[in-house]
Amino acid sequence: MVVVSEVALSPPSTSPPSLRGPCPRTPPSYPDLYGKYRLQKQIQILNREIGFLE
């Protein structure tokens, strides 16, 4: 008994199949050195609280 796979029968594709699955979430291109993002969020929270007190 001879088994022939579908891959052997299909014509070759122009682009290779994608081997990577979907990435859950890509990290930023550079690390947040000094916590700049975190500090910006803290400033936004403080500005919001100042607005409530005015």
mmCIF file of the N, C-alpha and C atoms, coordinates in Angstrom:
data_MODEL
# 
_entry.id   MODEL 
# 
loop_
_atom_site.group_PDB 
_atom_site.id 
_atom_site.type_symbol 
_atom_site.label_atom_id 
_atom_site.label_alt_id 
_atom_site.label_comp_id 
_atom_site.label_asym_id 
_atom_site.label_entity_id 
_atom_site.label_seq_id 
_atom_site.pdbx_PDB_ins_code 
_atom_site.Cartn_x 
_atom_site.Cartn_y 
_atom_site.Cartn_z 
_atom_site.occupancy 
_atom_site.B_iso_or_equiv 
_atom_site.pdbx_formal_charge 
_atom_site.auth_seq_id 
_atom_site.auth_comp_id 
_atom_site.auth_asym_id 
_atom_site.auth_atom_id 
_atom_site.pdbx_PDB_model_num 
ATOM 1   N N  . MET A 1 1  ? 0.848   -1.185 0.000  1.00 0.00 ? 1  MET A N  1 
ATOM 2   C CA . MET A 1 1  ? 0.000   0.000  0.000  1.00 0.00 ? 1  MET A CA 1 
ATOM 3   C C  . MET A 1 1  ? 0.891   1.246  0.000  1.00 0.00 ? 1  MET A C  1 
ATOM 4   N N  . VAL A 1 2  ? 0.626   2.154  -0.921 1.00 0.00 ? 2  VAL A N  1 
ATOM 5   C CA . VAL A 1 2  ? 1.427   3.369  -1.055 1.00 0.00 ? 2  VAL A CA 1 
ATOM 6   C C  . VAL A 1 2  ? 0.583   4.554  -0.601 1.00 0.00 ? 2  VAL A C  1 
ATOM 7   N N  . VAL A 1 3  ? 1.129   5.341  0.325  1.00 0.00 ? 3  VAL A N  1 
ATOM 8   C CA . VAL A 1 3  ? 0.426   6.520  0.824  1.00 0.00 ? 3  VAL A CA 1 
ATOM 9   C C  . VAL A 1 3  ? 1.153   7.756  0.300  1.00 0.00 ? 3  VAL A C  1 
ATOM 10  N N  . VAL A 1 4  ? 0.416   8.600  -0.394 1.00 0.00 ? 4  VAL A N  1 
ATOM 11  C CA . VAL A 1 4  ? 0.988   9.830  -0.935 1.00 0.00 ? 4  VAL A CA 1 
ATOM 12  C C  . VAL A 1 4  ? 0.351   10.996 -0.197 1.00 0.00 ? 4  VAL A C  1 
ATOM 13  N N  . SER A 1 5  ? 1.181   11.867 0.339  1.00 0.00 ? 5  SER A N  1 
ATOM 14  C CA . SER A 1 5  ? 0.635   12.999 1.087  1.00 0.00 ? 5  SER A CA 1 
ATOM 15  C C  . SER A 1 5  ? 0.134   14.075 0.135  1.00 0.00 ? 5  SER A C  1 
ATOM 16  N N  . GLU A 1 6  ? -0.732  14.936 0.645  1.00 0.00 ? 6  GLU A N  1 
ATOM 17  C CA . GLU A 1 6  ? -1.283  16.027 -0.164 1.00 0.00 ? 6  GLU A CA 1 
ATOM 18  C C  . GLU A 1 6  ? -0.209  17.041 -0.520 1.00 0.00 ? 6  GLU A C  1 
ATOM 19  N N  . VAL A 1 7  ? 0.799   17.168 0.324  1.00 0.00 ? 7  VAL A N  1 
ATOM 20  C CA . VAL A 1 7  ? 1.856   18.147 0.076  1.00 0.00 ? 7  VAL A CA 1 
ATOM 21  C C  . VAL A 1 7  ? 2.615   17.778 -1.194 1.00 0.00 ? 7  VAL A C  1 
ATOM 22  N N  . ALA A 1 8  ? 2.825   16.491 -1.413 1.00 0.00 ? 8  ALA A N  1 
ATOM 23  C CA . ALA A 1 8  ? 3.559   16.060 -2.598 1.00 0.00 ? 8  ALA A CA 1 
ATOM 24  C C  . ALA A 1 8  ? 2.740   16.294 -3.860 1.00 0.00 ? 8  ALA A C  1 
ATOM 25  N N  . LEU A 1 9  ? 1.408   16.259 -3.763 1.00 0.00 ? 9  LEU A N  1 
ATOM 26  C CA . LEU A 1 9  ? 0.556   16.417 -4.927 1.00 0.00 ? 9  LEU A CA 1 
ATOM 27  C C  . LEU A 1 9  ? 0.290   17.875 -5.269 1.00 0.00 ? 9  LEU A C  1 
ATOM 28  N N  . SER A 1 10 ? 0.365   18.759 -4.296 1.00 0.00 ? 10 SER A N  1 
ATOM 29  C CA . SER A 1 10 ? 0.042   20.163 -4.557 1.00 0.00 ? 10 SER A CA 1 
ATOM 30  C C  . SER A 1 10 ? 1.220   20.842 -5.247 1.00 0.00 ? 10 SER A C  1 
ATOM 31  N N  . PRO A 1 11 ? 0.939   21.805 -6.128 1.00 0.00 ? 11 PRO A N  1 
ATOM 32  C CA . PRO A 1 11 ? 2.032   22.518 -6.792 1.00 0.00 ? 11 PRO A CA 1 
ATOM 33  C C  . PRO A 1 11 ? 2.783   23.377 -5.782 1.00 0.00 ? 11 PRO A C  1 
ATOM 34  N N  . PRO A 1 12 ? 4.054   23.624 -6.008 1.00 0.00 ? 12 PRO A N  1 
ATOM 35  C CA . PRO A 1 12 ? 4.821   24.433 -5.051 1.00 0.00 ? 12 PRO A CA 1 
ATOM 36  C C  . PRO A 1 12 ? 4.280   25.857 -4.987 1.00 0.00 ? 12 PRO A C  1 
ATOM 37  N N  . SER A 1 13 ? 4.193   26.378 -3.795 1.00 0.00 ? 13 SER A N  1 
ATOM 38  C CA . SER A 1 13 ? 3.677   27.737 -3.621 1.00 0.00 ? 13 SER A CA 1 
ATOM 39  C C  . SER A 1 13 ? 4.804   28.744 -3.829 1.00 0.00 ? 13 SER A C  1 
ATOM 40  N N  . THR A 1 14 ? 4.435   29.968 -4.131 1.00 0.00 ? 14 THR A N  1 
ATOM 41  C CA . THR A 1 14 ? 5.440   31.000 -4.391 1.00 0.00 ? 14 THR A CA 1 
ATOM 42  C C  . THR A 1 14 ? 6.087   31.484 -3.103 1.00 0.00 ? 14 THR A C  1 
ATOM 43  N N  . SER A 1 15 ? 5.341   31.470 -2.001 1.00 0.00 ? 15 SER A N  1 
ATOM 44  C CA . SER A 1 15 ? 5.909   31.900 -0.729 1.00 0.00 ? 15 SER A CA 1 
ATOM 45  C C  . SER A 1 15 ? 5.894   30.726 0.239  1.00 0.00 ? 15 SER A C  1 
ATOM 46  N N  . PRO A 1 16 ? 6.915   30.607 1.076  1.00 0.00 ? 16 PRO A N  1 
ATOM 47  C CA . PRO A 1 16 ? 6.937   29.500 2.034  1.00 0.00 ? 16 PRO A CA 1 
ATOM 48  C C  . PRO A 1 16 ? 5.848   29.692 3.085  1.00 0.00 ? 16 PRO A C  1 
ATOM 49  N N  . PRO A 1 17 ? 5.321   28.621 3.612  1.00 0.00 ? 17 PRO A N  1 
ATOM 50  C CA . PRO A 1 17 ? 4.265   28.753 4.622  1.00 0.00 ? 17 PRO A CA 1 
ATOM 51  C C  . PRO A 1 17 ? 4.812   29.386 5.894  1.00 0.00 ? 17 PRO A C  1 
ATOM 52  N N  . SER A 1 18 ? 3.971   30.103 6.572  1.00 0.00 ? 18 SER A N  1 
ATOM 53  C CA . SER A 1 18 ? 4.368   30.764 7.809  1.00 0.00 ? 18 SER A CA 1 
ATOM 54  C C  . SER A 1 18 ? 4.498   29.718 8.906  1.00 0.00 ? 18 SER A C  1 
ATOM 55  N N  . LEU A 1 19 ? 5.646   29.665 9.535  1.00 0.00 ? 19 LEU A N  1 
ATOM 56  C CA . LEU A 1 19 ? 5.875   28.681 10.580 1.00 0.00 ? 19 LEU A CA 1 
ATOM 57  C C  . LEU A 1 19 ? 5.558   29.236 11.960 1.00 0.00 ? 19 LEU A C  1 
ATOM 58  N N  . ARG A 1 20 ? 5.533   30.554 12.106 1.00 0.00 ? 20 ARG A N  1 
ATOM 59  C CA . ARG A 1 20 ? 5.262   31.168 13.411 1.00 0.00 ? 20 ARG A CA 1 
ATOM 60  C C  . ARG A 1 20 ? 3.773   31.339 13.615 1.00 0.00 ? 20 ARG A C  1 
ATOM 61  N N  . GLY A 1 21 ? 3.327   31.040 14.808 1.00 0.00 ? 21 GLY A N  1 
ATOM 62  C CA . GLY A 1 21 ? 1.938   31.269 15.160 1.00 0.00 ? 21 GLY A CA 1 
ATOM 63  C C  . GLY A 1 21 ? 1.758   32.717 15.560 1.00 0.00 ? 21 GLY A C  1 
ATOM 64  N N  . PRO A 1 22 ? 0.542   33.114 15.897 1.00 0.00 ? 22 PRO A N  1 
ATOM 65  C CA . PRO A 1 22 ? 0.313   34.497 16.324 1.00 0.00 ? 22 PRO A CA 1 
ATOM 66  C C  . PRO A 1 22 ? 1.001   34.779 17.656 1.00 0.00 ? 22 PRO A C  1 
ATOM 67  N N  . CYS A 1 23 ? 1.665   35.904 17.740 1.00 0.00 ? 23 CYS A N  1 
ATOM 68  C CA . CYS A 1 23 ? 2.340   36.290 18.979 1.00 0.00 ? 23 CYS A CA 1 
ATOM 69  C C  . CYS A 1 23 ? 1.309   36.877 19.938 1.00 0.00 ? 23 CYS A C  1 
ATOM 70  N N  . PRO A 1 24 ? 1.375   36.538 21.225 1.00 0.00 ? 24 PRO A N  1 
ATOM 71  C CA . PRO A 1 24 ? 0.392   37.081 22.172 1.00 0.00 ? 24 PRO A CA 1 
ATOM 72  C C  . PRO A 1 24 ? 0.498   38.592 22.290 1.00 0.00 ? 24 PRO A C  1 
ATOM 73  N N  . ARG A 1 25 ? 1.680   39.108 22.553 1.00 0.00 ? 25 ARG A N  1 
ATOM 74  C CA . ARG A 1 25 ? 1.884   40.555 22.634 1.00 0.00 ? 25 ARG A CA 1 
ATOM 75  C C  . ARG A 1 25 ? 3.369   40.813 22.492 1.00 0.00 ? 25 ARG A C  1 
ATOM 76  N N  . THR A 1 26 ? 3.721   41.647 21.565 1.00 0.00 ? 26 THR A N  1 
ATOM 77  C CA . THR A 1 26 ? 5.137   41.903 21.346 1.00 0.00 ? 26 THR A CA 1 
ATOM 78  C C  . THR A 1 26 ? 5.643   42.901 22.374 1.00 0.00 ? 26 THR A C  1 
ATOM 79  N N  . PRO A 1 27 ? 6.824   42.683 22.905 1.00 0.00 ? 27 PRO A N  1 
ATOM 80  C CA . PRO A 1 27 ? 7.379   43.643 23.861 1.00 0.00 ? 27 PRO A CA 1 
ATOM 81  C C  . PRO A 1 27 ? 7.782   44.917 23.140 1.00 0.00 ? 27 PRO A C  1 
ATOM 82  N N  . PRO A 1 28 ? 7.949   46.017 23.858 1.00 0.00 ? 28 PRO A N  1 
ATOM 83  C CA . PRO A 1 28 ? 8.374   47.256 23.202 1.00 0.00 ? 28 PRO A CA 1 
ATOM 84  C C  . PRO A 1 28 ? 9.744   47.072 22.567 1.00 0.00 ? 28 PRO A C  1 
ATOM 85  N N  . SER A 1 29 ? 10.037  47.887 21.567 1.00 0.00 ? 29 SER A N  1 
ATOM 86  C CA . SER A 1 29 ? 11.303  47.745 20.854 1.00 0.00 ? 29 SER A CA 1 
ATOM 87  C C  . SER A 1 29 ? 12.495  48.071 21.749 1.00 0.00 ? 29 SER A C  1 
ATOM 88  N N  . TYR A 1 30 ? 12.283  48.842 22.797 1.00 0.00 ? 30 TYR A N  1 
ATOM 89  C CA . TYR A 1 30 ? 13.348  49.146 23.738 1.00 0.00 ? 30 TYR A CA 1 
ATOM 90  C C  . TYR A 1 30 ? 12.789  49.043 25.155 1.00 0.00 ? 30 TYR A C  1 
ATOM 91  N N  . PRO A 1 31 ? 13.590  48.653 26.124 1.00 0.00 ? 31 PRO A N  1 
ATOM 92  C CA . PRO A 1 31 ? 13.079  48.540 27.494 1.00 0.00 ? 31 PRO A CA 1 
ATOM 93  C C  . PRO A 1 31 ? 12.810  49.912 28.109 1.00 0.00 ? 31 PRO A C  1 
ATOM 94  N N  . ASP A 1 32 ? 11.901  49.936 29.057 1.00 0.00 ? 32 ASP A N  1 
ATOM 95  C CA . ASP A 1 32 ? 11.566  51.186 29.750 1.00 0.00 ? 32 ASP A CA 1 
ATOM 96  C C  . ASP A 1 32 ? 12.629  51.423 30.813 1.00 0.00 ? 32 ASP A C  1 
ATOM 97  N N  . LEU A 1 33 ? 13.735  52.027 30.411 1.00 0.00 ? 33 LEU A N  1 
ATOM 98  C CA . LEU A 1 33 ? 14.897  52.204 31.309 1.00 0.00 ? 33 LEU A CA 1 
ATOM 99  C C  . LEU A 1 33 ? 14.499  53.139 32.424 1.00 0.00 ? 33 LEU A C  1 
ATOM 100 N N  . TYR A 1 34 ? 14.632  53.449 33.364 1.00 0.00 ? 34 TYR A N  1 
ATOM 101 C CA . TYR A 1 34 ? 14.264  54.459 34.356 1.00 0.00 ? 34 TYR A CA 1 
ATOM 102 C C  . TYR A 1 34 ? 12.770  54.527 34.652 1.00 0.00 ? 34 TYR A C  1 
ATOM 103 N N  . GLY A 1 35 ? 11.955  53.650 34.179 1.00 0.00 ? 35 GLY A N  1 
ATOM 104 C CA . GLY A 1 35 ? 10.530  53.646 34.503 1.00 0.00 ? 35 GLY A CA 1 
ATOM 105 C C  . GLY A 1 35 ? 9.799   54.870 34.005 1.00 0.00 ? 35 GLY A C  1 
ATOM 106 N N  . LYS A 1 36 ? 10.172  55.379 32.836 1.00 0.00 ? 36 LYS A N  1 
ATOM 107 C CA . LYS A 1 36 ? 9.568   56.610 32.320 1.00 0.00 ? 36 LYS A CA 1 
ATOM 108 C C  . LYS A 1 36 ? 8.066   56.442 32.119 1.00 0.00 ? 36 LYS A C  1 
ATOM 109 N N  . TYR A 1 37 ? 7.639   55.310 31.582 1.00 0.00 ? 37 TYR A N  1 
ATOM 110 C CA . TYR A 1 37 ? 6.210   55.080 31.349 1.00 0.00 ? 37 TYR A CA 1 
ATOM 111 C C  . TYR A 1 37 ? 5.450   55.084 32.674 1.00 0.00 ? 37 TYR A C  1 
ATOM 112 N N  . ARG A 1 38 ? 6.017   54.423 33.687 1.00 0.00 ? 38 ARG A N  1 
ATOM 113 C CA . ARG A 1 38 ? 5.369   54.363 34.999 1.00 0.00 ? 38 ARG A CA 1 
ATOM 114 C C  . ARG A 1 38 ? 5.287   55.754 35.619 1.00 0.00 ? 38 ARG A C  1 
ATOM 115 N N  . LEU A 1 39 ? 6.354   56.541 35.493 1.00 0.00 ? 39 LEU A N  1 
ATOM 116 C CA . LEU A 1 39 ? 6.344   57.892 36.049 1.00 0.00 ? 39 LEU A CA 1 
ATOM 117 C C  . LEU A 1 39 ? 5.330   58.779 35.331 1.00 0.00 ? 39 LEU A C  1 
ATOM 118 N N  . GLN A 1 40 ? 5.192   58.622 34.018 1.00 0.00 ? 40 GLN A N  1 
ATOM 119 C CA . GLN A 1 40 ? 4.198   59.407 33.284 1.00 0.00 ? 40 GLN A CA 1 
ATOM 120 C C  . GLN A 1 40 ? 2.792   59.066 33.762 1.00 0.00 ? 40 GLN A C  1 
ATOM 121 N N  . LYS A 1 41 ? 2.528   57.802 34.045 1.00 0.00 ? 41 LYS A N  1 
ATOM 122 C CA . LYS A 1 41 ? 1.208   57.407 34.549 1.00 0.00 ? 41 LYS A CA 1 
ATOM 123 C C  . LYS A 1 41 ? 0.961   58.003 35.934 1.00 0.00 ? 41 LYS A C  1 
ATOM 124 N N  . GLN A 1 42 ? 1.989   58.018 36.782 1.00 0.00 ? 42 GLN A N  1 
ATOM 125 C CA . GLN A 1 42 ? 1.827   58.616 38.110 1.00 0.00 ? 42 GLN A CA 1 
ATOM 126 C C  . GLN A 1 42 ? 1.535   60.108 37.998 1.00 0.00 ? 42 GLN A C  1 
ATOM 127 N N  . ILE A 1 43 ? 2.187   60.795 37.077 1.00 0.00 ? 43 ILE A N  1 
ATOM 128 C CA . ILE A 1 43 ? 1.936   62.225 36.872 1.00 0.00 ? 43 ILE A CA 1 
ATOM 129 C C  . ILE A 1 43 ? 0.507   62.448 36.404 1.00 0.00 ? 43 ILE A C  1 
ATOM 130 N N  . GLN A 1 44 ? 0.017   61.599 35.503 1.00 0.00 ? 44 GLN A N  1 
ATOM 131 C CA . GLN A 1 44 ? -1.368  61.727 35.040 1.00 0.00 ? 44 GLN A CA 1 
ATOM 132 C C  . GLN A 1 44 ? -2.346  61.549 36.195 1.00 0.00 ? 44 GLN A C  1 
ATOM 133 N N  . ILE A 1 45 ? -2.074  60.590 37.075 1.00 0.00 ? 45 ILE A N  1 
ATOM 134 C CA . ILE A 1 45 ? -2.959  60.357 38.226 1.00 0.00 ? 45 ILE A CA 1 
ATOM 135 C C  . ILE A 1 45 ? -2.933  61.564 39.155 1.00 0.00 ? 45 ILE A C  1 
ATOM 136 N N  . LEU A 1 46 ? -1.733  62.110 39.425 1.00 0.00 ? 46 LEU A N  1 
ATOM 137 C CA . LEU A 1 46 ? -1.631  63.275 40.306 1.00 0.00 ? 46 LEU A CA 1 
ATOM 138 C C  . LEU A 1 46 ? -2.317  64.494 39.697 1.00 0.00 ? 46 LEU A C  1 
ATOM 139 N N  . ASN A 1 47 ? -2.174  64.704 38.395 1.00 0.00 ? 47 ASN A N  1 
ATOM 140 C CA . ASN A 1 47 ? -2.849  65.830 37.744 1.00 0.00 ? 47 ASN A CA 1 
ATOM 141 C C  . ASN A 1 47 ? -4.364  65.675 37.821 1.00 0.00 ? 47 ASN A C  1 
ATOM 142 N N  . ARG A 1 48 ? -4.851  64.454 37.705 1.00 0.00 ? 48 ARG A N  1 
ATOM 143 C CA . ARG A 1 48 ? -6.293  64.218 37.815 1.00 0.00 ? 48 ARG A CA 1 
ATOM 144 C C  . ARG A 1 48 ? -6.775  64.530 39.232 1.00 0.00 ? 48 ARG A C  1 
ATOM 145 N N  . GLU A 1 49 ? -5.992  64.115 40.247 1.00 0.00 ? 49 GLU A N  1 
ATOM 146 C CA . GLU A 1 49 ? -6.376  64.397 41.636 1.00 0.00 ? 49 GLU A CA 1 
ATOM 147 C C  . GLU A 1 49 ? -6.337  65.899 41.912 1.00 0.00 ? 49 GLU A C  1 
ATOM 148 N N  . ILE A 1 50 ? -5.356  66.608 41.357 1.00 0.00 ? 50 ILE A N  1 
ATOM 149 C CA . ILE A 1 50 ? -5.290  68.064 41.522 1.00 0.00 ? 50 ILE A CA 1 
ATOM 150 C C  . ILE A 1 50 ? -6.521  68.707 40.898 1.00 0.00 ? 50 ILE A C  1 
ATOM 151 N N  . GLY A 1 51 ? -6.935  68.207 39.749 1.00 0.00 ? 51 GLY A N  1 
ATOM 152 C CA . GLY A 1 51 ? -8.144  68.729 39.102 1.00 0.00 ? 51 GLY A CA 1 
ATOM 153 C C  . GLY A 1 51 ? -9.378  68.527 39.963 1.00 0.00 ? 51 GLY A C  1 
ATOM 154 N N  . PHE A 1 52 ? -9.457  67.395 40.663 1.00 0.00 ? 52 PHE A N  1 
ATOM 155 C CA . PHE A 1 52 ? -10.609 67.149 41.538 1.00 0.00 ? 52 PHE A CA 1 
ATOM 156 C C  . PHE A 1 52 ? -10.601 68.103 42.727 1.00 0.00 ? 52 PHE A C  1 
ATOM 157 N N  . LEU A 1 53 ? -9.421  68.459 43.225 1.00 0.00 ? 53 LEU A N  1 
ATOM 158 C CA . LEU A 1 53 ? -9.323  69.313 44.407 1.00 0.00 ? 53 LEU A CA 1 
ATOM 159 C C  . LEU A 1 53 ? -9.531  70.793 44.087 1.00 0.00 ? 53 LEU A C  1 
ATOM 160 N N  . GLU A 1 54 ? -9.368  71.194 42.833 1.00 0.00 ? 54 GLU A N  1 
ATOM 161 C CA . GLU A 1 54 ? -9.519  72.613 42.499 1.00 0.00 ? 54 GLU A CA 1 
ATOM 162 C C  . GLU A 1 54 ? -10.953 73.058 42.504 1.00 0.00 ? 54 GLU A C  1 
# 
